Structure formats: C-alpha cells, structure tokens
C-alpha cells in the first residue's frame, strides 16, 4: 500500500518531502555522517590500520569508560546541568578499589559493590545541594572535582597501587568464550552481531508501524530503509572484524546492556520524558506536577553510579590505580555529549547521539595516535571539533 501511494507522488513534491525531513533531523543525521566520514578518512590515511580487528577491539576497550560516563552525563545535561567531577570521581573509585582489593584483600565482588555504592553516595551528596538548595551544578561539581582529586592522592599516598586480582581484571580485559569446537574465528561474535542487527531492524519496523497507527510517522520509506539497512550492515561488518580477533570483550556486553536500558528509559518511560521536560522548562514542569527536585537529585545519583562503574573498568584495564587516573576525562565525556547533539540549554539529546559522539572522539584520538600526531595537536583538534559541534547546535536552533 505504501509503495503504491509513494509511486503516485510527483517527483518534486516527494524530493521536497525528503529534503524537509532531513533538514528537520539534520542534527541526528549529521553526527552519523560525521562518524562515517572520520572513520573513512583515518582508514585511508592509516593504510587500513584503523579497522584492523585488533585495533577495533582496542578502540572499544579504550573508549568503554567514556561511553559509560557519557550515558549518565547525557541525563545531567538534558536536565539542564553539568557535572565536572566525573573524571575525579572515576579516579577516586579506582583508588578505593585498589585499597580494598590489594591492601585489605577484600574479594573483588564485595569491593566492587562497595565502590558502586560509594559512587551513588557521591552523586547523592552533590545532587542534594544542586536539587534542593539550588546551588549551580557548575560550582558544586567543580568543588567535587577538587575534593576527589585530593582524596585519590590521599588514598594512594601519591603512588600507584596494584596489581588487581585476575577475576577483577576480566571486567575490562576478558572476552566472552566462543562456541566450543570453533577455532580461528569467533563464531559467537558474528552470530551476536547478526542477531543484534536483526533485532534492531525488527524493533525499528515495529516502532514505525506503531507511529503510523498513531499518525506520527513522518520518516519517508526510502530514508527509513536506507538508514536502518546501513546501520545493520555496519553492525554485522564490525562483528565480523572483531570475530577475526578474539570476539566479544566483556566490557562491550556491559556497554550494550547499559545503552539498551538507558535508551528505553529515556525514550519509553515517564521518568525519561519528565527529565526532558525539566531541561526544556523547569518552571513549567514543576507547575505541571513533576517532582523536579527529586528527578534532578536522581540524575546525579545515577551519574555517580556510572562514574564509579567507569572507574572500575578503567582500573581493571590498567591493572593498577594511579593518582592521575581520570585526569581530564570529564572533558572527553562532556565533549562526547555535546558532539552527539545535546543542547547546552537542556531538554535535547539522545543516548545513541552521546554514544556516537563518544566514538567520534575515540576514533579521532585513535587515528591521530596511529599517525603519530603529538598530544598538543590532538588537544587542539579535539577542541576545534567540540567548538564546531556547539556552533552547529546554536546555528541550527536559530534557523528553527
């Protein structure tokens, strides 16, 4: 039925409808196009090193903690706030984990639970002053950044501490076992990638059918098919590449579950819609009965939890805790969220946008490192990329 109706639409009106839709969703498509273009550029200039299986796996491992924190930072930014303390909290949690496991011999599961609870308490302590006393989040989290840097130095007494127990290291350096009897190629990784791609397409089709029933579907069929077809093909291709190395890293499973949960919460639940409402207009949200203080408080508790989880992942990857762990990571996390399409004024942003933004930063860092570009130029280029993303956001809003 849809194809028959589309075939009756004159070419010019149909083209105008496509262009109008793309213009209305320019922010969403531009970051995807930017990621593909950056990956293609570095794949060419590095002579194919970027997408080699081992480098692709390292790319995932190196950016896992940034992506984990970006999920929480997105909710903070969407609610109209900012958190400058995430890098320091991450480093402090790594130091706490090292003290518990290495110095006191606490089992890594118990120590991990204590660290995650500590992260929640840190987020609660900061969120309390922001939500209920209206102290600007910039000031509270800037103070938190300094406090937890100092606490990390105090815990570690200025020295590195390690190594961690082998079971704990598997969180970041371990891989999901392959199907027994298969050698030389990780079949499970490919099957999971194909299954994920198929599930994504099915969910997209169901969502489109639901939107059509409610009369809210505005995405042209060709755009819908091309977008999801390319994404599914990319997932299968990347799964194939990773299958040629060691398969699925454990941390990738953790990331995928978190992305799925947070995508569902932000897109399909009342709590998610209310957080967006707070960022859009907090006064109007409060007058409509939304508990703005409680939700703001919970976004910071959630941010503390994810910063703690990222701290555990980072410590497990390094196999040691250092006083400088997490230094400057808050800048990468914030940049990933804004590059991914979040608005500085709050109320706008998506989980997948934050993930894509994190990968843009990660691919850029990885590609420049392969090319041997110095850290000075890397910082300059990353700053320009962030500035370009903010300028694009401002100009795009002014056109609307």
Secondary structure, DSSP 4 states (H G I P E B T S, - for coil): -HHHHHHHS-HHHHHHHHHHHHHHTHHHHHHHHHHHHHHHHHHHHTTT-TTSHHHHHHHHHHHHHHHHHHHHHHHHHHTT---S-HHHHHHHHHHHHHIIIIIS---HHHHHHHHHHHHHHHHHHHHHHHHHS---HHHHHHHHHHHHHHHHHHHHTTS-EEPPPHHHHHHHH-BPPPPTT--SS-HHHHHHHHHHHHHHHHHHHHHHHHHHHTT---S-HHHHHHHHHHHHHHHHHHHHHHHTTT--BHHHHHHHHHHHHHHHHHHHSHHHHHHHHHHH-HHHHHHTT--HHHHHHHHHHHHHHHHHHHHHHHHHHHTEE-TTTTTTHHHHHHHHHHHTT--TTSS---HHHHHHHHHHHHHHHHHHHHTT--HHHHHHHHHHHHHHHHHHHHHHHHH-
